[in-house]
Amino acid sequence: MKPVQIGEEDYHDHVEGSDGICLSCGEWKYGDCEPDAENYRCDECGAMEVMGVEMAMVAGHIQLVEDDS
């Protein structure tokens, strides 16, 4: 999966919301993810590949882009 590109504000919203991202299908899991979560179940595809948003950032699966002003 290519890194997901999101703005800094969206990234912080996902961190505050305890979100994760599925490395298999790319869908967001809203809430219920620890920052360092790995191998959580995806609500969309069922894969055990959801990673907490902070861990995904550190692992290079999320790339910050400039927010549009």
mmCIF file as Biopython writes it, N, C-alpha, C and O atoms, coordinates in Angstrom:
data_model
#
loop_
_atom_site.group_PDB
_atom_site.id
_atom_site.type_symbol
_atom_site.label_atom_id
_atom_site.label_alt_id
_atom_site.label_comp_id
_atom_site.label_asym_id
_atom_site.label_entity_id
_atom_site.label_seq_id
_atom_site.pdbx_PDB_ins_code
_atom_site.Cartn_x
_atom_site.Cartn_y
_atom_site.Cartn_z
_atom_site.occupancy
_atom_site.B_iso_or_equiv
_atom_site.auth_seq_id
_atom_site.auth_asym_id
_atom_site.pdbx_PDB_model_num
ATOM 1   N N  . MET A ? 1  ? 0.850   -1.178 0.000  1.0 0.0 1  A 1 
ATOM 2   C CA . MET A ? 1  ? 0.000   0.000  0.000  1.0 0.0 1  A 1 
ATOM 3   C C  . MET A ? 1  ? 0.893   1.237  0.000  1.0 0.0 1  A 1 
ATOM 4   O O  . MET A ? 1  ? 1.839   1.335  0.782  1.0 0.0 1  A 1 
ATOM 5   N N  . LYS A ? 2  ? 0.577   2.182  -0.890 1.0 0.0 2  A 1 
ATOM 6   C CA . LYS A ? 2  ? 1.296   3.450  -0.904 1.0 0.0 2  A 1 
ATOM 7   C C  . LYS A ? 2  ? 0.932   4.225  0.355  1.0 0.0 2  A 1 
ATOM 8   O O  . LYS A ? 2  ? -0.163  4.051  0.890  1.0 0.0 2  A 1 
ATOM 9   N N  . PRO A ? 3  ? 1.835   5.083  0.837  1.0 0.0 3  A 1 
ATOM 10  C CA . PRO A ? 3  ? 1.500   5.883  2.018  1.0 0.0 3  A 1 
ATOM 11  C C  . PRO A ? 3  ? 0.258   6.742  1.775  1.0 0.0 3  A 1 
ATOM 12  O O  . PRO A ? 3  ? 0.095   7.333  0.707  1.0 0.0 3  A 1 
ATOM 13  N N  . VAL A ? 4  ? -0.600  6.796  2.770  1.0 0.0 4  A 1 
ATOM 14  C CA . VAL A ? 4  ? -1.787  7.641  2.716  1.0 0.0 4  A 1 
ATOM 15  C C  . VAL A ? 4  ? -1.344  9.068  2.984  1.0 0.0 4  A 1 
ATOM 16  O O  . VAL A ? 4  ? -0.653  9.331  3.968  1.0 0.0 4  A 1 
ATOM 17  N N  . GLN A ? 5  ? -1.730  9.978  2.130  1.0 0.0 5  A 1 
ATOM 18  C CA . GLN A ? 5  ? -1.366  11.374 2.309  1.0 0.0 5  A 1 
ATOM 19  C C  . GLN A ? 5  ? -2.521  12.128 2.951  1.0 0.0 5  A 1 
ATOM 20  O O  . GLN A ? 5  ? -3.632  12.167 2.421  1.0 0.0 5  A 1 
ATOM 21  N N  . ILE A ? 6  ? -2.239  12.723 4.100  1.0 0.0 6  A 1 
ATOM 22  C CA . ILE A ? 6  ? -3.253  13.514 4.802  1.0 0.0 6  A 1 
ATOM 23  C C  . ILE A ? 6  ? -2.615  14.795 5.316  1.0 0.0 6  A 1 
ATOM 24  O O  . ILE A ? 6  ? -1.403  14.872 5.515  1.0 0.0 6  A 1 
ATOM 25  N N  . GLY A ? 7  ? -3.456  15.791 5.526  1.0 0.0 7  A 1 
ATOM 26  C CA . GLY A ? 7  ? -3.005  17.053 6.080  1.0 0.0 7  A 1 
ATOM 27  C C  . GLY A ? 7  ? -2.729  16.927 7.573  1.0 0.0 7  A 1 
ATOM 28  O O  . GLY A ? 7  ? -3.211  16.010 8.238  1.0 0.0 7  A 1 
ATOM 29  N N  . GLU A ? 8  ? -1.947  17.861 8.078  1.0 0.0 8  A 1 
ATOM 30  C CA . GLU A ? 8  ? -1.569  17.828 9.494  1.0 0.0 8  A 1 
ATOM 31  C C  . GLU A ? 8  ? -2.789  17.919 10.401 1.0 0.0 8  A 1 
ATOM 32  O O  . GLU A ? 8  ? -2.854  17.234 11.422 1.0 0.0 8  A 1 
ATOM 33  N N  . GLU A ? 9  ? -3.751  18.754 10.038 1.0 0.0 9  A 1 
ATOM 34  C CA . GLU A ? 9  ? -4.952  18.904 10.865 1.0 0.0 9  A 1 
ATOM 35  C C  . GLU A ? 9  ? -5.745  17.593 10.911 1.0 0.0 9  A 1 
ATOM 36  O O  . GLU A ? 9  ? -6.211  17.186 11.976 1.0 0.0 9  A 1 
ATOM 37  N N  . ASP A ? 10 ? -5.897  16.935 9.758  1.0 0.0 10 A 1 
ATOM 38  C CA . ASP A ? 10 ? -6.590  15.645 9.718  1.0 0.0 10 A 1 
ATOM 39  C C  . ASP A ? 10 ? -5.836  14.601 10.540 1.0 0.0 10 A 1 
ATOM 40  O O  . ASP A ? 10 ? -6.446  13.797 11.244 1.0 0.0 10 A 1 
ATOM 41  N N  . TYR A ? 11 ? -4.511  14.620 10.445 1.0 0.0 11 A 1 
ATOM 42  C CA . TYR A ? 11 ? -3.694  13.680 11.221 1.0 0.0 11 A 1 
ATOM 43  C C  . TYR A ? 11 ? -3.970  13.855 12.714 1.0 0.0 11 A 1 
ATOM 44  O O  . TYR A ? 11 ? -4.191  12.878 13.429 1.0 0.0 11 A 1 
ATOM 45  N N  . HIS A ? 12 ? -3.955  15.102 13.176 1.0 0.0 12 A 1 
ATOM 46  C CA . HIS A ? 12 ? -4.196  15.352 14.600 1.0 0.0 12 A 1 
ATOM 47  C C  . HIS A ? 12 ? -5.614  14.951 15.006 1.0 0.0 12 A 1 
ATOM 48  O O  . HIS A ? 12 ? -5.827  14.474 16.121 1.0 0.0 12 A 1 
ATOM 49  N N  . ASP A ? 13 ? -6.593  15.144 14.101 1.0 0.0 13 A 1 
ATOM 50  C CA . ASP A ? 13 ? -7.960  14.703 14.390 1.0 0.0 13 A 1 
ATOM 51  C C  . ASP A ? 13 ? -8.014  13.183 14.548 1.0 0.0 13 A 1 
ATOM 52  O O  . ASP A ? 13 ? -8.699  12.672 15.434 1.0 0.0 13 A 1 
ATOM 53  N N  . HIS A ? 14 ? -7.289  12.463 13.687 1.0 0.0 14 A 1 
ATOM 54  C CA . HIS A ? 14 ? -7.258  10.996 13.782 1.0 0.0 14 A 1 
ATOM 55  C C  . HIS A ? 14 ? -6.558  10.554 15.066 1.0 0.0 14 A 1 
ATOM 56  O O  . HIS A ? 14 ? -6.980  9.583  15.694 1.0 0.0 14 A 1 
ATOM 57  N N  . VAL A ? 15 ? -5.495  11.254 15.462 1.0 0.0 15 A 1 
ATOM 58  C CA . VAL A ? 15 ? -4.803  10.925 16.712 1.0 0.0 15 A 1 
ATOM 59  C C  . VAL A ? 15 ? -5.754  11.126 17.892 1.0 0.0 15 A 1 
ATOM 60  O O  . VAL A ? 15 ? -5.877  10.253 18.751 1.0 0.0 15 A 1 
ATOM 61  N N  . GLU A ? 16 ? -6.423  12.272 17.930 1.0 0.0 16 A 1 
ATOM 62  C CA . GLU A ? 16 ? -7.346  12.568 19.030 1.0 0.0 16 A 1 
ATOM 63  C C  . GLU A ? 16 ? -8.524  11.601 19.062 1.0 0.0 16 A 1 
ATOM 64  O O  . GLU A ? 16 ? -9.063  11.306 20.128 1.0 0.0 16 A 1 
ATOM 65  N N  . GLY A ? 17 ? -8.921  11.110 17.890 1.0 0.0 17 A 1 
ATOM 66  C CA . GLY A ? 17 ? -10.046 10.193 17.812 1.0 0.0 17 A 1 
ATOM 67  C C  . GLY A ? 17 ? -9.689  8.737  18.043 1.0 0.0 17 A 1 
ATOM 68  O O  . GLY A ? 17 ? -10.556 7.866  17.971 1.0 0.0 17 A 1 
ATOM 69  N N  . SER A ? 18 ? -8.415  8.463  18.321 1.0 0.0 18 A 1 
ATOM 70  C CA . SER A ? 18 ? -7.929  7.088  18.509 1.0 0.0 18 A 1 
ATOM 71  C C  . SER A ? 18 ? -8.262  6.216  17.299 1.0 0.0 18 A 1 
ATOM 72  O O  . SER A ? 18 ? -8.742  5.091  17.441 1.0 0.0 18 A 1 
ATOM 73  N N  . ASP A ? 19 ? -8.000  6.752  16.114 1.0 0.0 19 A 1 
ATOM 74  C CA . ASP A ? 19 ? -8.297  6.054  14.871 1.0 0.0 19 A 1 
ATOM 75  C C  . ASP A ? 19 ? -7.128  5.179  14.444 1.0 0.0 19 A 1 
ATOM 76  O O  . ASP A ? 19 ? -6.022  5.277  14.974 1.0 0.0 19 A 1 
ATOM 77  N N  . GLY A ? 20 ? -7.408  4.326  13.476 1.0 0.0 20 A 1 
ATOM 78  C CA . GLY A ? 20 ? -6.397  3.490  12.858 1.0 0.0 20 A 1 
ATOM 79  C C  . GLY A ? 20 ? -6.663  3.404  11.375 1.0 0.0 20 A 1 
ATOM 80  O O  . GLY A ? 20 ? -7.686  3.889  10.892 1.0 0.0 20 A 1 
ATOM 81  N N  . ILE A ? 21 ? -5.749  2.790  10.651 1.0 0.0 21 A 1 
ATOM 82  C CA . ILE A ? 21 ? -5.923  2.620  9.217  1.0 0.0 21 A 1 
ATOM 83  C C  . ILE A ? 21 ? -5.600  1.181  8.847  1.0 0.0 21 A 1 
ATOM 84  O O  . ILE A ? 21 ? -4.654  0.583  9.360  1.0 0.0 21 A 1 
ATOM 85  N N  . CYS A ? 22 ? -6.418  0.637  7.934  1.0 0.0 22 A 1 
ATOM 86  C CA . CYS A ? 22 ? -6.200  -0.733 7.483  1.0 0.0 22 A 1 
ATOM 87  C C  . CYS A ? 22 ? -5.152  -0.731 6.383  1.0 0.0 22 A 1 
ATOM 88  O O  . CYS A ? 22 ? -5.311  -0.052 5.369  1.0 0.0 22 A 1 
ATOM 89  N N  . LEU A ? 23 ? -4.098  -1.478 6.577  1.0 0.0 23 A 1 
ATOM 90  C CA . LEU A ? 23 ? -3.025  -1.549 5.595  1.0 0.0 23 A 1 
ATOM 91  C C  . LEU A ? 23 ? -3.402  -2.441 4.422  1.0 0.0 23 A 1 
ATOM 92  O O  . LEU A ? 23 ? -2.704  -2.463 3.409  1.0 0.0 23 A 1 
ATOM 93  N N  . SER A ? 24 ? -4.495  -3.171 4.551  1.0 0.0 24 A 1 
ATOM 94  C CA . SER A ? 24 ? -4.949  -4.038 3.472  1.0 0.0 24 A 1 
ATOM 95  C C  . SER A ? 24 ? -5.853  -3.294 2.490  1.0 0.0 24 A 1 
ATOM 96  O O  . SER A ? 24 ? -5.619  -3.331 1.282  1.0 0.0 24 A 1 
ATOM 97  N N  . CYS A ? 25 ? -6.886  -2.620 3.005  1.0 0.0 25 A 1 
ATOM 98  C CA . CYS A ? 25 ? -7.859  -1.960 2.111  1.0 0.0 25 A 1 
ATOM 99  C C  . CYS A ? 25 ? -7.783  -0.437 2.125  1.0 0.0 25 A 1 
ATOM 100 O O  . CYS A ? 25 ? -8.371  0.217  1.264  1.0 0.0 25 A 1 
ATOM 101 N N  . GLY A ? 26 ? -7.064  0.138  3.098  1.0 0.0 26 A 1 
ATOM 102 C CA . GLY A ? 26 ? -6.905  1.585  3.158  1.0 0.0 26 A 1 
ATOM 103 C C  . GLY A ? 26 ? -8.018  2.332  3.868  1.0 0.0 26 A 1 
ATOM 104 O O  . GLY A ? 26 ? -7.989  3.561  3.927  1.0 0.0 26 A 1 
ATOM 105 N N  . GLU A ? 27 ? -9.003  1.619  4.411  1.0 0.0 27 A 1 
ATOM 106 C CA . GLU A ? 27 ? -10.109 2.268  5.115  1.0 0.0 27 A 1 
ATOM 107 C C  . GLU A ? 27 ? -9.706  2.657  6.530  1.0 0.0 27 A 1 
ATOM 108 O O  . GLU A ? 27 ? -8.875  2.000  7.157  1.0 0.0 27 A 1 
ATOM 109 N N  . TRP A ? 28 ? -10.304 3.729  7.020  1.0 0.0 28 A 1 
ATOM 110 C CA . TRP A ? 28 ? -10.063 4.183  8.382  1.0 0.0 28 A 1 
ATOM 111 C C  . TRP A ? 28 ? -10.930 3.410  9.347  1.0 0.0 28 A 1 
ATOM 112 O O  . TRP A ? 28 ? -12.081 3.098  9.042  1.0 0.0 28 A 1 
ATOM 113 N N  . LYS A ? 29 ? -10.391 3.101  10.501 1.0 0.0 29 A 1 
ATOM 114 C CA . LYS A ? 29 ? -11.158 2.557  11.620 1.0 0.0 29 A 1 
ATOM 115 C C  . LYS A ? 29 ? -11.269 3.704  12.612 1.0 0.0 29 A 1 
ATOM 116 O O  . LYS A ? 29 ? -10.265 4.171  13.151 1.0 0.0 29 A 1 
ATOM 117 N N  . TYR A ? 30 ? -12.488 4.152  12.848 1.0 0.0 30 A 1 
ATOM 118 C CA . TYR A ? 30 ? -12.700 5.320  13.697 1.0 0.0 30 A 1 
ATOM 119 C C  . TYR A ? 30 ? -12.900 4.900  15.146 1.0 0.0 30 A 1 
ATOM 120 O O  . TYR A ? 30 ? -13.850 4.194  15.483 1.0 0.0 30 A 1 
ATOM 121 N N  . GLY A ? 31 ? -11.976 5.356  15.999 1.0 0.0 31 A 1 
ATOM 122 C CA . GLY A ? 31 ? -12.033 5.060  17.425 1.0 0.0 31 A 1 
ATOM 123 C C  . GLY A ? 31 ? -11.571 3.651  17.739 1.0 0.0 31 A 1 
ATOM 124 O O  . GLY A ? 31 ? -11.415 2.809  16.855 1.0 0.0 31 A 1 
ATOM 125 N N  . ASP A ? 32 ? -11.357 3.423  19.018 1.0 0.0 32 A 1 
ATOM 126 C CA . ASP A ? 32 ? -11.030 2.084  19.513 1.0 0.0 32 A 1 
ATOM 127 C C  . ASP A ? 32 ? -9.672  1.551  19.087 1.0 0.0 32 A 1 
ATOM 128 O O  . ASP A ? 32 ? -9.466  0.338  19.098 1.0 0.0 32 A 1 
ATOM 129 N N  . CYS A ? 33 ? -8.739  2.420  18.712 1.0 0.0 33 A 1 
ATOM 130 C CA . CYS A ? 33 ? -7.383  1.978  18.352 1.0 0.0 33 A 1 
ATOM 131 C C  . CYS A ? 33 ? -6.368  2.671  19.249 1.0 0.0 33 A 1 
ATOM 132 O O  . CYS A ? 33 ? -6.345  3.897  19.350 1.0 0.0 33 A 1 
ATOM 133 N N  . GLU A ? 34 ? -5.547  1.884  19.885 1.0 0.0 34 A 1 
ATOM 134 C CA . GLU A ? 34 ? -4.439  2.450  20.645 1.0 0.0 34 A 1 
ATOM 135 C C  . GLU A ? 34 ? -3.461  3.095  19.658 1.0 0.0 34 A 1 
ATOM 136 O O  . GLU A ? 34 ? -3.393  2.661  18.508 1.0 0.0 34 A 1 
ATOM 137 N N  . PRO A ? 35 ? -2.709  4.109  20.066 1.0 0.0 35 A 1 
ATOM 138 C CA . PRO A ? 35 ? -1.755  4.755  19.159 1.0 0.0 35 A 1 
ATOM 139 C C  . PRO A ? 35 ? -0.745  3.780  18.556 1.0 0.0 35 A 1 
ATOM 140 O O  . PRO A ? 35 ? -0.314  3.954  17.416 1.0 0.0 35 A 1 
ATOM 141 N N  . ASP A ? 36 ? -0.367  2.750  19.325 1.0 0.0 36 A 1 
ATOM 142 C CA . ASP A ? 36 ? 0.624   1.785  18.841 1.0 0.0 36 A 1 
ATOM 143 C C  . ASP A ? 36 ? -0.012  0.463  18.408 1.0 0.0 36 A 1 
ATOM 144 O O  . ASP A ? 36 ? 0.652   -0.573 18.366 1.0 0.0 36 A 1 
ATOM 145 N N  . ALA A ? 37 ? -1.311  0.513  18.086 1.0 0.0 37 A 1 
ATOM 146 C CA . ALA A ? 37 ? -2.034  -0.696 17.697 1.0 0.0 37 A 1 
ATOM 147 C C  . ALA A ? 37 ? -1.455  -1.318 16.431 1.0 0.0 37 A 1 
ATOM 148 O O  . ALA A ? 37 ? -1.038  -0.619 15.507 1.0 0.0 37 A 1 
ATOM 149 N N  . GLU A ? 38 ? -1.440  -2.624 16.415 1.0 0.0 38 A 1 
ATOM 150 C CA . GLU A ? 38 ? -1.059  -3.386 15.234 1.0 0.0 38 A 1 
ATOM 151 C C  . GLU A ? 38 ? -1.947  -4.616 15.180 1.0 0.0 38 A 1 
ATOM 152 O O  . GLU A ? 38 ? -2.299  -5.188 16.211 1.0 0.0 38 A 1 
ATOM 153 N N  . ASN A ? 39 ? -2.305  -5.017 13.973 1.0 0.0 39 A 1 
ATOM 154 C CA . ASN A ? 39 ? -3.067  -6.246 13.747 1.0 0.0 39 A 1 
ATOM 155 C C  . ASN A ? 39 ? -4.463  -6.233 14.352 1.0 0.0 39 A 1 
ATOM 156 O O  . ASN A ? 39 ? -4.958  -7.274 14.785 1.0 0.0 39 A 1 
ATOM 157 N N  . TYR A ? 40 ? -5.107  -5.066 14.387 1.0 0.0 40 A 1 
ATOM 158 C CA . TYR A ? 40 ? -6.511  -4.999 14.782 1.0 0.0 40 A 1 
ATOM 159 C C  . TYR A ? 40 ? -7.346  -5.390 13.566 1.0 0.0 40 A 1 
ATOM 160 O O  . TYR A ? 40 ? -6.881  -5.276 12.432 1.0 0.0 40 A 1 
ATOM 161 N N  . ARG A ? 41 ? -8.573  -5.850 13.797 1.0 0.0 41 A 1 
ATOM 162 C CA . ARG A ? 41 ? -9.475  -6.259 12.714 1.0 0.0 41 A 1 
ATOM 163 C C  . ARG A ? 41 ? -10.105 -5.033 12.042 1.0 0.0 41 A 1 
ATOM 164 O O  . ARG A ? 41 ? -10.559 -4.104 12.709 1.0 0.0 41 A 1 
ATOM 165 N N  . CYS A ? 42 ? -10.120 -5.058 10.711 1.0 0.0 42 A 1 
ATOM 166 C CA . CYS A ? 42 ? -10.742 -3.998 9.926  1.0 0.0 42 A 1 
ATOM 167 C C  . CYS A ? 42 ? -12.249 -4.233 9.858  1.0 0.0 42 A 1 
ATOM 168 O O  . CYS A ? 42 ? -12.693 -5.342 9.564  1.0 0.0 42 A 1 
ATOM 169 N N  . ASP A ? 43 ? -13.030 -3.198 10.128 1.0 0.0 43 A 1 
ATOM 170 C CA . ASP A ? 43 ? -14.485 -3.299 10.074 1.0 0.0 43 A 1 
ATOM 171 C C  . ASP A ? 43 ? -14.990 -3.441 8.638  1.0 0.0 43 A 1 
ATOM 172 O O  . ASP A ? 43 ? -16.092 -3.944 8.416  1.0 0.0 43 A 1 
ATOM 173 N N  . GLU A ? 44 ? -14.203 -3.010 7.676  1.0 0.0 44 A 1 
ATOM 174 C CA . GLU A ? 44 ? -14.622 -3.052 6.273  1.0 0.0 44 A 1 
ATOM 175 C C  . GLU A ? 44 ? -14.280 -4.371 5.589  1.0 0.0 44 A 1 
ATOM 176 O O  . GLU A ? 44 ? -15.162 -5.015 5.023  1.0 0.0 44 A 1 
ATOM 177 N N  . CYS A ? 45 ? -13.018 -4.780 5.632  1.0 0.0 45 A 1 
ATOM 178 C CA . CYS A ? 45 ? -12.588 -5.967 4.879  1.0 0.0 45 A 1 
ATOM 179 C C  . CYS A ? 45 ? -12.328 -7.193 5.751  1.0 0.0 45 A 1 
ATOM 180 O O  . CYS A ? 45 ? -12.168 -8.298 5.233  1.0 0.0 45 A 1 
ATOM 181 N N  . GLY A ? 46 ? -12.284 -7.009 7.064  1.0 0.0 46 A 1 
ATOM 182 C CA . GLY A ? 46 ? -12.081 -8.126 7.977  1.0 0.0 46 A 1 
ATOM 183 C C  . GLY A ? 46 ? -10.625 -8.527 8.198  1.0 0.0 46 A 1 
ATOM 184 O O  . GLY A ? 46 ? -10.338 -9.382 9.037  1.0 0.0 46 A 1 
ATOM 185 N N  . ALA A ? 47 ? -9.708  -7.920 7.456  1.0 0.0 47 A 1 
ATOM 186 C CA . ALA A ? 47 ? -8.285  -8.253 7.613  1.0 0.0 47 A 1 
ATOM 187 C C  . ALA A ? 47 ? -7.789  -7.795 8.978  1.0 0.0 47 A 1 
ATOM 188 O O  . ALA A ? 47 ? -8.262  -6.797 9.522  1.0 0.0 47 A 1 
ATOM 189 N N  . MET A ? 48 ? -6.855  -8.520 9.508  1.0 0.0 48 A 1 
ATOM 190 C CA . MET A ? 48 ? -6.245  -8.171 10.796 1.0 0.0 48 A 1 
ATOM 191 C C  . MET A ? 48 ? -5.033  -7.281 10.527 1.0 0.0 48 A 1 
ATOM 192 O O  . MET A ? 48 ? -3.916  -7.600 10.933 1.0 0.0 48 A 1 
ATOM 193 N N  . GLU A ? 49 ? -5.268  -6.157 9.837  1.0 0.0 49 A 1 
ATOM 194 C CA . GLU A ? 49 ? -4.170  -5.294 9.410  1.0 0.0 49 A 1 
ATOM 195 C C  . GLU A ? 49 ? -4.379  -3.819 9.750  1.0 0.0 49 A 1 
ATOM 196 O O  . GLU A ? 49 ? -3.806  -2.942 9.103  1.0 0.0 49 A 1 
ATOM 197 N N  . VAL A ? 50 ? -5.194  -3.548 10.762 1.0 0.0 50 A 1 
ATOM 198 C CA . VAL A ? 50 ? -5.378  -2.159 11.176 1.0 0.0 50 A 1 
ATOM 199 C C  . VAL A ? 50 ? -4.239  -1.776 12.109 1.0 0.0 50 A 1 
ATOM 200 O O  . VAL A ? 50 ? -3.890  -2.509 13.034 1.0 0.0 50 A 1 
ATOM 201 N N  . MET A ? 51 ? -3.674  -0.613 11.839 1.0 0.0 51 A 1 
ATOM 202 C CA . MET A ? 51 ? -2.569  -0.079 12.632 1.0 0.0 51 A 1 
ATOM 203 C C  . MET A ? 51 ? -3.004  1.270  13.196 1.0 0.0 51 A 1 
ATOM 204 O O  . MET A ? 51 ? -3.630  2.067  12.496 1.0 0.0 51 A 1 
ATOM 205 N N  . GLY A ? 52 ? -2.676  1.525  14.454 1.0 0.0 52 A 1 
ATOM 206 C CA . GLY A ? 52 ? -2.969  2.819  15.050 1.0 0.0 52 A 1 
ATOM 207 C C  . GLY A ? 52 ? -2.318  3.929  14.244 1.0 0.0 52 A 1 
ATOM 208 O O  . GLY A ? 52 ? -1.246  3.742  13.669 1.0 0.0 52 A 1 
ATOM 209 N N  . VAL A ? 53 ? -2.972  5.089  14.203 1.0 0.0 53 A 1 
ATOM 210 C CA . VAL A ? 53 ? -2.525  6.170  13.321 1.0 0.0 53 A 1 
ATOM 211 C C  . VAL A ? 53 ? -1.109  6.640  13.646 1.0 0.0 53 A 1 
ATOM 212 O O  . VAL A ? 53 ? -0.350  6.957  12.730 1.0 0.0 53 A 1 
ATOM 213 N N  . GLU A ? 54 ? -0.740  6.692  14.913 1.0 0.0 54 A 1 
ATOM 214 C CA . GLU A ? 54 ? 0.615   7.130  15.262 1.0 0.0 54 A 1 
ATOM 215 C C  . GLU A ? 54 ? 1.662   6.098  14.848 1.0 0.0 54 A 1 
ATOM 216 O O  . GLU A ? 54 ? 2.729   6.458  14.350 1.0 0.0 54 A 1 
ATOM 217 N N  . MET A ? 55 ? 1.359   4.826  15.052 1.0 0.0 55 A 1 
ATOM 218 C CA . MET A ? 55 ? 2.273   3.769  14.636 1.0 0.0 55 A 1 
ATOM 219 C C  . MET A ? 55 ? 2.393   3.750  13.109 1.0 0.0 55 A 1 
ATOM 220 O O  . MET A ? 55 ? 3.481   3.552  12.569 1.0 0.0 55 A 1 
ATOM 221 N N  . ALA A ? 56 ? 1.274   3.955  12.426 1.0 0.0 56 A 1 
ATOM 222 C CA . ALA A ? 56 ? 1.289   3.987  10.957 1.0 0.0 56 A 1 
ATOM 223 C C  . ALA A ? 56 ? 2.157   5.135  10.448 1.0 0.0 56 A 1 
ATOM 224 O O  . ALA A ? 56 ? 2.839   4.998  9.432  1.0 0.0 56 A 1 
ATOM 225 N N  . MET A ? 57 ? 2.133   6.245  11.140 1.0 0.0 57 A 1 
ATOM 226 C CA . MET A ? 57 ? 2.958   7.399  10.765 1.0 0.0 57 A 1 
ATOM 227 C C  . MET A ? 57 ? 4.444   7.044  10.926 1.0 0.0 57 A 1 
ATOM 228 O O  . MET A ? 57 ? 5.246   7.295  10.027 1.0 0.0 57 A 1 
ATOM 229 N N  . VAL A ? 58 ? 4.798   6.470  12.060 1.0 0.0 58 A 1 
ATOM 230 C CA . VAL A ? 58 ? 6.185   6.100  12.336 1.0 0.0 58 A 1 
ATOM 231 C C  . VAL A ? 58 ? 6.676   5.051  11.334 1.0 0.0 58 A 1 
ATOM 232 O O  . VAL A ? 58 ? 7.834   5.078  10.916 1.0 0.0 58 A 1 
ATOM 233 N N  . ALA A ? 59 ? 5.790   4.134  10.955 1.0 0.0 59 A 1 
ATOM 234 C CA . ALA A ? 59 ? 6.159   3.056  10.037 1.0 0.0 59 A 1 
ATOM 235 C C  . ALA A ? 59 ? 6.170   3.495  8.573  1.0 0.0 59 A 1 
ATOM 236 O O  . ALA A ? 59 ? 6.532   2.714  7.693  1.0 0.0 59 A 1 
ATOM 237 N N  . GLY A ? 60 ? 5.774   4.740  8.310  1.0 0.0 60 A 1 
ATOM 238 C CA . GLY A ? 60 ? 5.820   5.253  6.940  1.0 0.0 60 A 1 
ATOM 239 C C  . GLY A ? 60 ? 4.580   4.987  6.119  1.0 0.0 60 A 1 
ATOM 240 O O  . GLY A ? 60 ? 4.603   5.169  4.901  1.0 0.0 60 A 1 
ATOM 241 N N  . HIS A ? 61 ? 3.493   4.560  6.747  1.0 0.0 61 A 1 
ATOM 242 C CA . HIS A ? 61 ? 2.249   4.295  6.021  1.0 0.0 61 A 1 
ATOM 243 C C  . HIS A ? 61 ? 1.382   5.542  5.866  1.0 0.0 61 A 1 
ATOM 244 O O  . HIS A ? 61 ? 0.427   5.549  5.089  1.0 0.0 61 A 1 
ATOM 245 N N  . ILE A ? 62 ? 1.719   6.589  6.605  1.0 0.0 62 A 1 
ATOM 246 C CA . ILE A ? 62 ? 1.027   7.871  6.505  1.0 0.0 62 A 1 
ATOM 247 C C  . ILE A ? 62 ? 2.061   8.939  6.219  1.0 0.0 62 A 1 
ATOM 248 O O  . ILE A ? 62 ? 3.125   8.985  6.837  1.0 0.0 62 A 1 
ATOM 249 N N  . GLN A ? 63 ? 1.726   9.797  5.267  1.0 0.0 63 A 1 
ATOM 250 C CA . GLN A ? 63 ? 2.617   10.885 4.883  1.0 0.0 63 A 1 
ATOM 251 C C  . GLN A ? 63 ? 1.850   12.191 5.031  1.0 0.0 63 A 1 
ATOM 252 O O  . GLN A ? 63 ? 0.761   12.350 4.479  1.0 0.0 63 A 1 
ATOM 253 N N  . LEU A ? 64 ? 2.431   13.125 5.786  1.0 0.0 64 A 1 
ATOM 254 C CA . LEU A ? 64 ? 1.799   14.428 5.963  1.0 0.0 64 A 1 
ATOM 255 C C  . LEU A ? 64 ? 2.052   15.308 4.752  1.0 0.0 64 A 1 
ATOM 256 O O  . LEU A ? 64 ? 3.156   15.353 4.210  1.0 0.0 64 A 1 
ATOM 257 N N  . VAL A ? 65 ? 1.002   16.007 4.343  1.0 0.0 65 A 1 
ATOM 258 C CA . VAL A ? 65 ? 1.100   16.980 3.258  1.0 0.0 65 A 1 
ATOM 259 C C  . VAL A ? 65 ? 0.603   18.315 3.794  1.0 0.0 65 A 1 
ATOM 260 O O  . VAL A ? 65 ? -0.104  18.372 4.799  1.0 0.0 65 A 1 
ATOM 261 N N  . GLU A ? 66 ? 0.984   19.382 3.109  1.0 0.0 66 A 1 
ATOM 262 C CA . GLU A ? 66 ? 0.555   20.715 3.560  1.0 0.0 66 A 1 
ATOM 263 C C  . GLU A ? 66 ? -0.952  20.840 3.456  1.0 0.0 66 A 1 
ATOM 264 O O  . GLU A ? 66 ? -1.559  20.452 2.458  1.0 0.0 66 A 1 
ATOM 265 N N  . ASP A ? 67 ? -1.551  21.399 4.525  1.0 0.0 67 A 1 
ATOM 266 C CA . ASP A ? 67 ? -2.980  21.683 4.492  1.0 0.0 67 A 1 
ATOM 267 C C  . ASP A ? 67 ? -3.218  22.820 3.513  1.0 0.0 67 A 1 
ATOM 268 O O  . ASP A ? 67 ? -2.415  23.749 3.419  1.0 0.0 67 A 1 
ATOM 269 N N  . ASP A ? 68 ? -4.343  22.742 2.774  1.0 0.0 68 A 1 
ATOM 270 C CA . ASP A ? 68 ? -4.696  23.846 1.881  1.0 0.0 68 A 1 
ATOM 271 C C  . ASP A ? 68 ? -5.175  25.014 2.725  1.0 0.0 68 A 1 
ATOM 272 O O  . ASP A ? 68 ? -5.943  24.841 3.672  1.0 0.0 68 A 1 
ATOM 273 N N  . SER A ? 69 ? -4.716  26.194 2.373  1.0 0.0 69 A 1 
ATOM 274 C CA . SER A ? 69 ? -5.128  27.385 3.141  1.0 0.0 69 A 1 
ATOM 275 C C  . SER A ? 69 ? -6.043  28.236 2.316  1.0 0.0 69 A 1 
ATOM 276 O O  . SER A ? 69 ? -6.500  29.281 2.780  1.0 0.0 69 A 1 
#
